[in-house]
Amino acid sequence: MTTTNYASISNQQLLASRVLSGLAALFLLVDGGMKLFKPPVVVEATLKLGYPESAIVGIGIALLAGTLHPAWHRAPFWKGRPSRDHLKASDGSITSDGASSK
């Protein structure tokens, strides 16, 4: 198992990763939102890809949900609250190599 030493990541690398992740999330949010409103260009492109027009809204909802869910759990207001993984690690049921001790 490989581990990452986060202390070795520079502030510039961290900023670059956040900017690129933000741009990707923004693209996915715009794409999902466009699928909800179904402008002609979206309908035409979706049909060219072989999907039926009736699937466009469902794809948009799945795209928005899949993009917003991870963003929601990484948001700053979640900081400070212990997650399920933190609680498992604190009771000793998870060792440093990731294996369960119970």
Gaussian input, Z-matrix of N, CA and C with variables (Angstrom, degrees):
# hf/3-21g

backbone

0 1
 N
 C     1     B1
 C     2     B2     1     A1
 N     3     B3     2     A2     1     D1
 C     4     B4     3     A3     2     D2
 C     5     B5     4     A4     3     D3
 N     6     B6     5     A5     4     D4
 C     7     B7     6     A6     5     D5
 C     8     B8     7     A7     6     D6
 N     9     B9     8     A8     7     D7
 C    10    B10     9     A9     8     D8
 C    11    B11    10    A10     9     D9
 N    12    B12    11    A11    10    D10
 C    13    B13    12    A12    11    D11
 C    14    B14    13    A13    12    D12
 N    15    B15    14    A14    13    D13
 C    16    B16    15    A15    14    D14
 C    17    B17    16    A16    15    D15
 N    18    B18    17    A17    16    D16
 C    19    B19    18    A18    17    D17
 C    20    B20    19    A19    18    D18
 N    21    B21    20    A20    19    D19
 C    22    B22    21    A21    20    D20
 C    23    B23    22    A22    21    D21
 N    24    B24    23    A23    22    D22
 C    25    B25    24    A24    23    D23
 C    26    B26    25    A25    24    D24
 N    27    B27    26    A26    25    D25
 C    28    B28    27    A27    26    D26
 C    29    B29    28    A28    27    D27
 N    30    B30    29    A29    28    D28
 C    31    B31    30    A30    29    D29
 C    32    B32    31    A31    30    D30
 N    33    B33    32    A32    31    D31
 C    34    B34    33    A33    32    D32
 C    35    B35    34    A34    33    D33
 N    36    B36    35    A35    34    D34
 C    37    B37    36    A36    35    D35
 C    38    B38    37    A37    36    D36
 N    39    B39    38    A38    37    D37
 C    40    B40    39    A39    38    D38
 C    41    B41    40    A40    39    D39
 N    42    B42    41    A41    40    D40
 C    43    B43    42    A42    41    D41
 C    44    B44    43    A43    42    D42
 N    45    B45    44    A44    43    D43
 C    46    B46    45    A45    44    D44
 C    47    B47    46    A46    45    D45
 N    48    B48    47    A47    46    D46
 C    49    B49    48    A48    47    D47
 C    50    B50    49    A49    48    D48
 N    51    B51    50    A50    49    D49
 C    52    B52    51    A51    50    D50
 C    53    B53    52    A52    51    D51
 N    54    B54    53    A53    52    D52
 C    55    B55    54    A54    53    D53
 C    56    B56    55    A55    54    D54
 N    57    B57    56    A56    55    D55
 C    58    B58    57    A57    56    D56
 C    59    B59    58    A58    57    D57
 N    60    B60    59    A59    58    D58
 C    61    B61    60    A60    59    D59
 C    62    B62    61    A61    60    D60
 N    63    B63    62    A62    61    D61
 C    64    B64    63    A63    62    D62
 C    65    B65    64    A64    63    D63
 N    66    B66    65    A65    64    D64
 C    67    B67    66    A66    65    D65
 C    68    B68    67    A67    66    D66
 N    69    B69    68    A68    67    D67
 C    70    B70    69    A69    68    D68
 C    71    B71    70    A70    69    D69
 N    72    B72    71    A71    70    D70
 C    73    B73    72    A72    71    D71
 C    74    B74    73    A73    72    D72
 N    75    B75    74    A74    73    D73
 C    76    B76    75    A75    74    D74
 C    77    B77    76    A76    75    D75
 N    78    B78    77    A77    76    D76
 C    79    B79    78    A78    77    D77
 C    80    B80    79    A79    78    D78
 N    81    B81    80    A80    79    D79
 C    82    B82    81    A81    80    D80
 C    83    B83    82    A82    81    D81
 N    84    B84    83    A83    82    D82
 C    85    B85    84    A84    83    D83
 C    86    B86    85    A85    84    D84
 N    87    B87    86    A86    85    D85
 C    88    B88    87    A87    86    D86
 C    89    B89    88    A88    87    D87
 N    90    B90    89    A89    88    D88
 C    91    B91    90    A90    89    D89
 C    92    B92    91    A91    90    D90
 N    93    B93    92    A92    91    D91
 C    94    B94    93    A93    92    D92
 C    95    B95    94    A94    93    D93
 N    96    B96    95    A95    94    D94
 C    97    B97    96    A96    95    D95
 C    98    B98    97    A97    96    D96
 N    99    B99    98    A98    97    D97
 C   100   B100    99    A99    98    D98
 C   101   B101   100   A100    99    D99
 N   102   B102   101   A101   100   D100
 C   103   B103   102   A102   101   D101
 C   104   B104   103   A103   102   D102
 N   105   B105   104   A104   103   D103
 C   106   B106   105   A105   104   D104
 C   107   B107   106   A106   105   D105
 N   108   B108   107   A107   106   D106
 C   109   B109   108   A108   107   D107
 C   110   B110   109   A109   108   D108
 N   111   B111   110   A110   109   D109
 C   112   B112   111   A111   110   D110
 C   113   B113   112   A112   111   D111
 N   114   B114   113   A113   112   D112
 C   115   B115   114   A114   113   D113
 C   116   B116   115   A115   114   D114
 N   117   B117   116   A116   115   D115
 C   118   B118   117   A117   116   D116
 C   119   B119   118   A118   117   D117
 N   120   B120   119   A119   118   D118
 C   121   B121   120   A120   119   D119
 C   122   B122   121   A121   120   D120
 N   123   B123   122   A122   121   D121
 C   124   B124   123   A123   122   D122
 C   125   B125   124   A124   123   D123
 N   126   B126   125   A125   124   D124
 C   127   B127   126   A126   125   D125
 C   128   B128   127   A127   126   D126
 N   129   B129   128   A128   127   D127
 C   130   B130   129   A129   128   D128
 C   131   B131   130   A130   129   D129
 N   132   B132   131   A131   130   D130
 C   133   B133   132   A132   131   D131
 C   134   B134   133   A133   132   D132
 N   135   B135   134   A134   133   D133
 C   136   B136   135   A135   134   D134
 C   137   B137   136   A136   135   D135
 N   138   B138   137   A137   136   D136
 C   139   B139   138   A138   137   D137
 C   140   B140   139   A139   138   D138
 N   141   B141   140   A140   139   D139
 C   142   B142   141   A141   140   D140
 C   143   B143   142   A142   141   D141
 N   144   B144   143   A143   142   D142
 C   145   B145   144   A144   143   D143
 C   146   B146   145   A145   144   D144
 N   147   B147   146   A146   145   D145
 C   148   B148   147   A147   146   D146
 C   149   B149   148   A148   147   D147
 N   150   B150   149   A149   148   D148
 C   151   B151   150   A150   149   D149
 C   152   B152   151   A151   150   D150
 N   153   B153   152   A152   151   D151
 C   154   B154   153   A153   152   D152
 C   155   B155   154   A154   153   D153
 N   156   B156   155   A155   154   D154
 C   157   B157   156   A156   155   D155
 C   158   B158   157   A157   156   D156
 N   159   B159   158   A158   157   D157
 C   160   B160   159   A159   158   D158
 C   161   B161   160   A160   159   D159
 N   162   B162   161   A161   160   D160
 C   163   B163   162   A162   161   D161
 C   164   B164   163   A163   162   D162
 N   165   B165   164   A164   163   D163
 C   166   B166   165   A165   164   D164
 C   167   B167   166   A166   165   D165
 N   168   B168   167   A167   166   D166
 C   169   B169   168   A168   167   D167
 C   170   B170   169   A169   168   D168
 N   171   B171   170   A170   169   D169
 C   172   B172   171   A171   170   D170
 C   173   B173   172   A172   171   D171
 N   174   B174   173   A173   172   D172
 C   175   B175   174   A174   173   D173
 C   176   B176   175   A175   174   D174
 N   177   B177   176   A176   175   D175
 C   178   B178   177   A177   176   D176
 C   179   B179   178   A178   177   D177
 N   180   B180   179   A179   178   D178
 C   181   B181   180   A180   179   D179
 C   182   B182   181   A181   180   D180
 N   183   B183   182   A182   181   D181
 C   184   B184   183   A183   182   D182
 C   185   B185   184   A184   183   D183
 N   186   B186   185   A185   184   D184
 C   187   B187   186   A186   185   D185
 C   188   B188   187   A187   186   D186
 N   189   B189   188   A188   187   D187
 C   190   B190   189   A189   188   D188
 C   191   B191   190   A190   189   D189
 N   192   B192   191   A191   190   D190
 C   193   B193   192   A192   191   D191
 C   194   B194   193   A193   192   D192
 N   195   B195   194   A194   193   D193
 C   196   B196   195   A195   194   D194
 C   197   B197   196   A196   195   D195
 N   198   B198   197   A197   196   D196
 C   199   B199   198   A198   197   D197
 C   200   B200   199   A199   198   D198
 N   201   B201   200   A200   199   D199
 C   202   B202   201   A201   200   D200
 C   203   B203   202   A202   201   D201
 N   204   B204   203   A203   202   D202
 C   205   B205   204   A204   203   D203
 C   206   B206   205   A205   204   D204
 N   207   B207   206   A206   205   D205
 C   208   B208   207   A207   206   D206
 C   209   B209   208   A208   207   D207
 N   210   B210   209   A209   208   D208
 C   211   B211   210   A210   209   D209
 C   212   B212   211   A211   210   D210
 N   213   B213   212   A212   211   D211
 C   214   B214   213   A213   212   D212
 C   215   B215   214   A214   213   D213
 N   216   B216   215   A215   214   D214
 C   217   B217   216   A216   215   D215
 C   218   B218   217   A217   216   D216
 N   219   B219   218   A218   217   D217
 C   220   B220   219   A219   218   D218
 C   221   B221   220   A220   219   D219
 N   222   B222   221   A221   220   D220
 C   223   B223   222   A222   221   D221
 C   224   B224   223   A223   222   D222
 N   225   B225   224   A224   223   D223
 C   226   B226   225   A225   224   D224
 C   227   B227   226   A226   225   D225
 N   228   B228   227   A227   226   D226
 C   229   B229   228   A228   227   D227
 C   230   B230   229   A229   228   D228
 N   231   B231   230   A230   229   D229
 C   232   B232   231   A231   230   D230
 C   233   B233   232   A232   231   D231
 N   234   B234   233   A233   232   D232
 C   235   B235   234   A234   233   D233
 C   236   B236   235   A235   234   D234
 N   237   B237   236   A236   235   D235
 C   238   B238   237   A237   236   D236
 C   239   B239   238   A238   237   D237
 N   240   B240   239   A239   238   D238
 C   241   B241   240   A240   239   D239
 C   242   B242   241   A241   240   D240
 N   243   B243   242   A242   241   D241
 C   244   B244   243   A243   242   D242
 C   245   B245   244   A244   243   D243
 N   246   B246   245   A245   244   D244
 C   247   B247   246   A246   245   D245
 C   248   B248   247   A247   246   D246
 N   249   B249   248   A248   247   D247
 C   250   B250   249   A249   248   D248
 C   251   B251   250   A250   249   D249
 N   252   B252   251   A251   250   D250
 C   253   B253   252   A252   251   D251
 C   254   B254   253   A253   252   D252
 N   255   B255   254   A254   253   D253
 C   256   B256   255   A255   254   D254
 C   257   B257   256   A256   255   D255
 N   258   B258   257   A257   256   D256
 C   259   B259   258   A258   257   D257
 C   260   B260   259   A259   258   D258
 N   261   B261   260   A260   259   D259
 C   262   B262   261   A261   260   D260
 C   263   B263   262   A262   261   D261
 N   264   B264   263   A263   262   D262
 C   265   B265   264   A264   263   D263
 C   266   B266   265   A265   264   D264
 N   267   B267   266   A266   265   D265
 C   268   B268   267   A267   266   D266
 C   269   B269   268   A268   267   D267
 N   270   B270   269   A269   268   D268
 C   271   B271   270   A270   269   D269
 C   272   B272   271   A271   270   D270
 N   273   B273   272   A272   271   D271
 C   274   B274   273   A273   272   D272
 C   275   B275   274   A274   273   D273
 N   276   B276   275   A275   274   D274
 C   277   B277   276   A276   275   D275
 C   278   B278   277   A277   276   D276
 N   279   B279   278   A278   277   D277
 C   280   B280   279   A279   278   D278
 C   281   B281   280   A280   279   D279
 N   282   B282   281   A281   280   D280
 C   283   B283   282   A282   281   D281
 C   284   B284   283   A283   282   D282
 N   285   B285   284   A284   283   D283
 C   286   B286   285   A285   284   D284
 C   287   B287   286   A286   285   D285
 N   288   B288   287   A287   286   D286
 C   289   B289   288   A288   287   D287
 C   290   B290   289   A289   288   D288
 N   291   B291   290   A290   289   D289
 C   292   B292   291   A291   290   D290
 C   293   B293   292   A292   291   D291
 N   294   B294   293   A293   292   D292
 C   295   B295   294   A294   293   D293
 C   296   B296   295   A295   294   D294
 N   297   B297   296   A296   295   D295
 C   298   B298   297   A297   296   D296
 C   299   B299   298   A298   297   D297
 N   300   B300   299   A299   298   D298
 C   301   B301   300   A300   299   D299
 C   302   B302   301   A301   300   D300
 N   303   B303   302   A302   301   D301
 C   304   B304   303   A303   302   D302
 C   305   B305   304   A304   303   D303

   B1=1.4356
   B2=1.5260
   B3=1.3072
   B4=1.4528
   B5=1.5210
   B6=1.3016
   B7=1.4550
   B8=1.5160
   B9=1.3042
   B10=1.4530
   B11=1.5146
   B12=1.3137
   B13=1.4477
   B14=1.5222
   B15=1.3345
   B16=1.4546
   B17=1.5196
   B18=1.3288
   B19=1.4550
   B20=1.5186
   B21=1.3384
   B22=1.4577
   B23=1.5305
   B24=1.3197
   B25=1.4548
   B26=1.5195
   B27=1.3329
   B28=1.4599
   B29=1.5276
   B30=1.3103
   B31=1.4612
   B32=1.5260
   B33=1.3265
   B34=1.4653
   B35=1.5276
   B36=1.3121
   B37=1.4612
   B38=1.5220
   B39=1.3024
   B40=1.4549
   B41=1.5247
   B42=1.3323
   B43=1.4646
   B44=1.5240
   B45=1.3265
   B46=1.4627
   B47=1.5264
   B48=1.3167
   B49=1.4682
   B50=1.5226
   B51=1.3211
   B52=1.4649
   B53=1.5230
   B54=1.3304
   B55=1.4674
   B56=1.5214
   B57=1.3344
   B58=1.4676
   B59=1.5238
   B60=1.3168
   B61=1.4658
   B62=1.5224
   B63=1.3211
   B64=1.4661
   B65=1.5161
   B66=1.3355
   B67=1.4654
   B68=1.5254
   B69=1.3253
   B70=1.4630
   B71=1.5263
   B72=1.3373
   B73=1.4674
   B74=1.5244
   B75=1.3301
   B76=1.4606
   B77=1.5291
   B78=1.3329
   B79=1.4643
   B80=1.5325
   B81=1.3239
   B82=1.4614
   B83=1.5240
   B84=1.3372
   B85=1.4635
   B86=1.5249
   B87=1.3277
   B88=1.4670
   B89=1.5293
   B90=1.3241
   B91=1.4623
   B92=1.5279
   B93=1.3276
   B94=1.4645
   B95=1.5148
   B96=1.3235
   B97=1.4629
   B98=1.5169
   B99=1.3170
   B100=1.4703
   B101=1.5276
   B102=1.3074
   B103=1.4731
   B104=1.5296
   B105=1.3230
   B106=1.4602
   B107=1.5279
   B108=1.3375
   B109=1.4687
   B110=1.5316
   B111=1.3262
   B112=1.4675
   B113=1.5357
   B114=1.3352
   B115=1.4621
   B116=1.5316
   B117=1.3342
   B118=1.4764
   B119=1.5274
   B120=1.3262
   B121=1.4603
   B122=1.5373
   B123=1.3317
   B124=1.4648
   B125=1.5248
   B126=1.3188
   B127=1.4717
   B128=1.5234
   B129=1.3321
   B130=1.4705
   B131=1.5278
   B132=1.3301
   B133=1.4705
   B134=1.5259
   B135=1.3195
   B136=1.4665
   B137=1.5239
   B138=1.3273
   B139=1.4682
   B140=1.5234
   B141=1.3477
   B142=1.4685
   B143=1.5200
   B144=1.3364
   B145=1.4625
   B146=1.5217
   B147=1.3317
   B148=1.4513
   B149=1.5179
   B150=1.3300
   B151=1.4549
   B152=1.5255
   B153=1.3218
   B154=1.4675
   B155=1.5300
   B156=1.3188
   B157=1.4659
   B158=1.5231
   B159=1.3133
   B160=1.4669
   B161=1.5316
   B162=1.3254
   B163=1.4647
   B164=1.5286
   B165=1.3277
   B166=1.4627
   B167=1.5264
   B168=1.3155
   B169=1.4661
   B170=1.5284
   B171=1.3128
   B172=1.4662
   B173=1.5161
   B174=1.3345
   B175=1.4610
   B176=1.5264
   B177=1.3319
   B178=1.4650
   B179=1.5187
   B180=1.3222
   B181=1.4637
   B182=1.5302
   B183=1.3241
   B184=1.4664
   B185=1.5277
   B186=1.3165
   B187=1.4597
   B188=1.5316
   B189=1.3204
   B190=1.4667
   B191=1.5289
   B192=1.3233
   B193=1.4658
   B194=1.5253
   B195=1.3135
   B196=1.4611
   B197=1.5146
   B198=1.3283
   B199=1.4598
   B200=1.5233
   B201=1.3135
   B202=1.4598
   B203=1.5281
   B204=1.3253
   B205=1.4613
   B206=1.5317
   B207=1.3372
   B208=1.4706
   B209=1.5319
   B210=1.3207
   B211=1.4670
   B212=1.5224
   B213=1.3150
   B214=1.4664
   B215=1.5319
   B216=1.3121
   B217=1.4637
   B218=1.5240
   B219=1.3315
   B220=1.4645
   B221=1.5219
   B222=1.3070
   B223=1.4610
   B224=1.5251
   B225=1.3426
   B226=1.4695
   B227=1.5250
   B228=1.3442
   B229=1.4538
   B230=1.5172
   B231=1.3315
   B232=1.4615
   B233=1.5230
   B234=1.3369
   B235=1.4645
   B236=1.5274
   B237=1.2934
   B238=1.4513
   B239=1.5177
   B240=1.3260
   B241=1.4647
   B242=1.5215
   B243=1.3009
   B244=1.4654
   B245=1.5261
   B246=1.2878
   B247=1.4640
   B248=1.5236
   B249=1.3033
   B250=1.4651
   B251=1.5349
   B252=1.3571
   B253=1.4600
   B254=1.5261
   B255=1.3352
   B256=1.4557
   B257=1.5232
   B258=1.3121
   B259=1.4556
   B260=1.5194
   B261=1.3394
   B262=1.4581
   B263=1.5221
   B264=1.3211
   B265=1.4638
   B266=1.5235
   B267=1.3415
   B268=1.4549
   B269=1.5280
   B270=1.3204
   B271=1.4656
   B272=1.5291
   B273=1.3348
   B274=1.4526
   B275=1.5159
   B276=1.3367
   B277=1.4563
   B278=1.5310
   B279=1.3233
   B280=1.4595
   B281=1.5161
   B282=1.3312
   B283=1.4524
   B284=1.5124
   B285=1.3279
   B286=1.4617
   B287=1.5263
   B288=1.3160
   B289=1.4635
   B290=1.5187
   B291=1.3416
   B292=1.4450
   B293=1.5161
   B294=1.3280
   B295=1.4656
   B296=1.5194
   B297=1.2755
   B298=1.4580
   B299=1.5094
   B300=1.3309
   B301=1.4616
   B302=1.5158
   B303=1.3335
   B304=1.4676
   B305=1.4940
   A1=108.68
   A2=117.11
   A3=120.20
   A4=109.81
   A5=114.61
   A6=119.75
   A7=108.75
   A8=116.44
   A9=121.63
   A10=108.95
   A11=115.81
   A12=120.65
   A13=107.33
   A14=116.00
   A15=120.30
   A16=112.78
   A17=117.72
   A18=120.15
   A19=110.96
   A20=118.24
   A21=121.28
   A22=112.79
   A23=118.72
   A24=121.96
   A25=108.61
   A26=116.55
   A27=120.10
   A28=110.66
   A29=115.10
   A30=120.24
   A31=111.01
   A32=117.39
   A33=120.72
   A34=111.17
   A35=116.80
   A36=120.42
   A37=110.73
   A38=116.81
   A39=121.10
   A40=110.44
   A41=116.82
   A42=121.02
   A43=110.88
   A44=117.02
   A45=120.77
   A46=111.14
   A47=117.05
   A48=119.43
   A49=110.97
   A50=116.94
   A51=119.71
   A52=111.29
   A53=117.18
   A54=120.25
   A55=110.29
   A56=117.55
   A57=120.12
   A58=111.85
   A59=117.41
   A60=120.33
   A61=110.65
   A62=116.28
   A63=120.62
   A64=112.43
   A65=116.75
   A66=119.97
   A67=111.31
   A68=116.51
   A69=119.62
   A70=110.87
   A71=116.82
   A72=120.45
   A73=110.44
   A74=117.45
   A75=120.97
   A76=110.66
   A77=117.05
   A78=120.62
   A79=110.60
   A80=117.02
   A81=120.46
   A82=111.96
   A83=116.83
   A84=120.28
   A85=111.36
   A86=116.88
   A87=119.93
   A88=110.08
   A89=116.89
   A90=120.47
   A91=110.82
   A92=117.16
   A93=120.58
   A94=111.89
   A95=116.75
   A96=120.62
   A97=112.16
   A98=116.44
   A99=120.42
   A100=110.40
   A101=116.62
   A102=119.53
   A103=111.48
   A104=117.28
   A105=119.54
   A106=111.64
   A107=117.18
   A108=120.83
   A109=112.87
   A110=116.80
   A111=124.48
   A112=114.18
   A113=118.64
   A114=118.65
   A115=109.36
   A116=117.75
   A117=120.44
   A118=114.35
   A119=117.53
   A120=119.37
   A121=111.26
   A122=117.09
   A123=120.96
   A124=110.46
   A125=116.15
   A126=120.17
   A127=109.83
   A128=116.26
   A129=120.54
   A130=111.18
   A131=116.91
   A132=120.17
   A133=111.49
   A134=116.66
   A135=120.08
   A136=111.10
   A137=116.65
   A138=120.08
   A139=110.81
   A140=117.40
   A141=120.28
   A142=111.86
   A143=116.12
   A144=120.27
   A145=112.39
   A146=116.86
   A147=120.46
   A148=115.42
   A149=117.86
   A150=120.96
   A151=109.69
   A152=117.86
   A153=119.37
   A154=110.57
   A155=115.79
   A156=120.32
   A157=111.60
   A158=117.07
   A159=120.58
   A160=112.66
   A161=117.60
   A162=120.92
   A163=113.02
   A164=118.09
   A165=120.74
   A166=112.27
   A167=118.01
   A168=120.55
   A169=110.48
   A170=117.73
   A171=120.83
   A172=112.04
   A173=116.60
   A174=120.50
   A175=109.65
   A176=116.00
   A177=120.14
   A178=112.24
   A179=117.20
   A180=121.14
   A181=110.37
   A182=116.73
   A183=120.41
   A184=110.72
   A185=116.30
   A186=120.94
   A187=111.05
   A188=116.92
   A189=120.56
   A190=111.42
   A191=116.65
   A192=120.23
   A193=110.95
   A194=115.88
   A195=119.96
   A196=113.08
   A197=117.50
   A198=121.11
   A199=111.16
   A200=117.65
   A201=120.75
   A202=113.44
   A203=117.53
   A204=120.05
   A205=112.45
   A206=119.54
   A207=118.31
   A208=112.35
   A209=116.77
   A210=119.56
   A211=110.25
   A212=117.30
   A213=121.87
   A214=110.53
   A215=116.84
   A216=120.43
   A217=112.62
   A218=118.16
   A219=120.74
   A220=111.94
   A221=117.13
   A222=121.09
   A223=110.71
   A224=116.87
   A225=120.44
   A226=114.68
   A227=118.68
   A228=118.36
   A229=112.65
   A230=118.66
   A231=120.90
   A232=111.24
   A233=117.59
   A234=120.53
   A235=109.08
   A236=115.84
   A237=120.00
   A238=113.43
   A239=117.52
   A240=120.00
   A241=107.76
   A242=117.43
   A243=118.35
   A244=111.14
   A245=115.21
   A246=119.40
   A247=109.17
   A248=115.29
   A249=120.87
   A250=109.87
   A251=116.96
   A252=120.04
   A253=111.61
   A254=116.94
   A255=119.42
   A256=110.61
   A257=116.57
   A258=119.73
   A259=111.17
   A260=116.85
   A261=119.30
   A262=110.80
   A263=116.78
   A264=120.55
   A265=111.19
   A266=116.77
   A267=119.15
   A268=112.87
   A269=118.10
   A270=118.74
   A271=112.16
   A272=116.94
   A273=120.70
   A274=114.53
   A275=118.16
   A276=119.12
   A277=112.15
   A278=117.55
   A279=121.23
   A280=107.86
   A281=116.67
   A282=120.78
   A283=109.00
   A284=116.93
   A285=121.85
   A286=112.61
   A287=118.17
   A288=119.69
   A289=112.19
   A290=118.04
   A291=121.95
   A292=114.78
   A293=117.21
   A294=120.19
   A295=110.00
   A296=115.65
   A297=120.69
   A298=109.24
   A299=116.14
   A300=119.75
   A301=112.26
   A302=117.90
   A303=120.08
   A304=111.16
   D1=130.06
   D2=178.42
   D3=-93.31
   D4=144.23
   D5=177.54
   D6=-118.21
   D7=152.59
   D8=179.69
   D9=-109.26
   D10=130.19
   D11=175.24
   D12=-90.49
   D13=99.89
   D14=-175.20
   D15=-67.44
   D16=-18.81
   D17=178.39
   D18=-68.08
   D19=-20.64
   D20=-178.71
   D21=-85.16
   D22=-2.90
   D23=178.11
   D24=-86.75
   D25=123.97
   D26=-178.23
   D27=-75.10
   D28=163.74
   D29=177.71
   D30=-62.34
   D31=-34.97
   D32=178.37
   D33=-65.53
   D34=-41.25
   D35=177.67
   D36=-65.46
   D37=-40.62
   D38=179.07
   D39=-64.38
   D40=-44.37
   D41=177.86
   D42=-62.70
   D43=-43.84
   D44=179.54
   D45=-61.93
   D46=-41.29
   D47=-179.84
   D48=-67.10
   D49=-37.41
   D50=178.95
   D51=-69.11
   D52=-39.94
   D53=178.60
   D54=-64.58
   D55=-46.99
   D56=-179.85
   D57=-64.61
   D58=-40.00
   D59=177.22
   D60=-64.97
   D61=-40.15
   D62=178.11
   D63=-64.05
   D64=-40.61
   D65=178.06
   D66=-65.04
   D67=-41.35
   D68=177.89
   D69=-63.74
   D70=-43.21
   D71=179.21
   D72=-64.84
   D73=-39.89
   D74=178.82
   D75=-62.65
   D76=-43.57
   D77=177.52
   D78=-59.51
   D79=-45.63
   D80=-178.63
   D81=-65.82
   D82=-37.03
   D83=177.73
   D84=-66.68
   D85=-42.87
   D86=178.10
   D87=-64.73
   D88=-42.88
   D89=179.59
   D90=-62.53
   D91=-45.29
   D92=178.94
   D93=-64.29
   D94=-40.41
   D95=178.20
   D96=-64.86
   D97=-39.89
   D98=178.65
   D99=-63.50
   D100=-36.05
   D101=179.95
   D102=-67.31
   D103=-27.17
   D104=177.83
   D105=-71.90
   D106=-33.32
   D107=-177.54
   D108=-91.90
   D109=-14.38
   D110=174.49
   D111=50.37
   D112=57.28
   D113=172.50
   D114=-67.17
   D115=158.60
   D116=-175.78
   D117=-53.98
   D118=-36.39
   D119=-178.45
   D120=-65.00
   D121=-35.57
   D122=178.84
   D123=-71.06
   D124=-42.76
   D125=179.18
   D126=-61.72
   D127=-45.02
   D128=-178.99
   D129=-62.88
   D130=-45.20
   D131=-179.16
   D132=-65.85
   D133=-39.18
   D134=179.87
   D135=-66.32
   D136=-40.77
   D137=177.63
   D138=-64.99
   D139=-37.43
   D140=177.83
   D141=-63.86
   D142=-30.25
   D143=178.41
   D144=-79.00
   D145=-7.79
   D146=176.00
   D147=96.99
   D148=8.13
   D149=178.59
   D150=-94.47
   D151=144.97
   D152=178.20
   D153=-72.34
   D154=153.72
   D155=179.95
   D156=-61.09
   D157=-29.88
   D158=-178.67
   D159=-67.67
   D160=-15.96
   D161=-178.10
   D162=-90.43
   D163=-8.19
   D164=-172.31
   D165=-62.25
   D166=-47.45
   D167=-177.76
   D168=-65.18
   D169=-41.25
   D170=178.15
   D171=-62.57
   D172=-39.79
   D173=177.08
   D174=-64.16
   D175=-41.37
   D176=179.06
   D177=-62.89
   D178=-42.48
   D179=178.84
   D180=-64.22
   D181=-44.17
   D182=179.04
   D183=-63.92
   D184=-39.50
   D185=179.57
   D186=-65.11
   D187=-45.29
   D188=178.75
   D189=-65.02
   D190=-43.46
   D191=-179.74
   D192=-64.19
   D193=-43.26
   D194=-179.51
   D195=-67.86
   D196=-27.08
   D197=178.16
   D198=-84.47
   D199=-40.35
   D200=-175.89
   D201=-76.90
   D202=-32.12
   D203=-176.77
   D204=-59.25
   D205=-53.03
   D206=178.64
   D207=-66.22
   D208=-34.99
   D209=179.30
   D210=-64.79
   D211=-37.64
   D212=179.76
   D213=-62.94
   D214=-42.44
   D215=-176.03
   D216=-78.48
   D217=-13.14
   D218=175.70
   D219=-99.10
   D220=-0.76
   D221=-176.22
   D222=-65.81
   D223=150.85
   D224=-175.95
   D225=-58.90
   D226=-29.21
   D227=-178.54
   D228=-70.25
   D229=-10.95
   D230=174.95
   D231=-85.21
   D232=-15.65
   D233=-178.35
   D234=-64.86
   D235=141.55
   D236=179.06
   D237=94.42
   D238=-17.75
   D239=176.60
   D240=-95.29
   D241=130.49
   D242=-179.32
   D243=-69.52
   D244=134.92
   D245=176.70
   D246=-87.34
   D247=172.90
   D248=178.56
   D249=-59.43
   D250=-39.76
   D251=-179.14
   D252=-67.13
   D253=-38.92
   D254=177.73
   D255=-63.13
   D256=-40.06
   D257=-179.96
   D258=-66.57
   D259=-39.61
   D260=178.06
   D261=-64.69
   D262=-41.14
   D263=-178.51
   D264=-67.06
   D265=-34.79
   D266=-176.63
   D267=-73.16
   D268=-23.30
   D269=179.78
   D270=-90.96
   D271=3.97
   D272=175.88
   D273=84.39
   D274=5.92
   D275=-178.41
   D276=-79.68
   D277=-11.46
   D278=176.08
   D279=-122.88
   D280=128.62
   D281=179.52
   D282=-91.47
   D283=174.42
   D284=-176.62
   D285=-65.10
   D286=-23.09
   D287=178.79
   D288=-90.36
   D289=6.00
   D290=176.16
   D291=90.08
   D292=-7.93
   D293=-179.12
   D294=-80.45
   D295=149.90
   D296=178.20
   D297=-83.63
   D298=134.98
   D299=-179.81
   D300=-93.69
   D301=-2.34
   D302=-179.29
   D303=-106.20

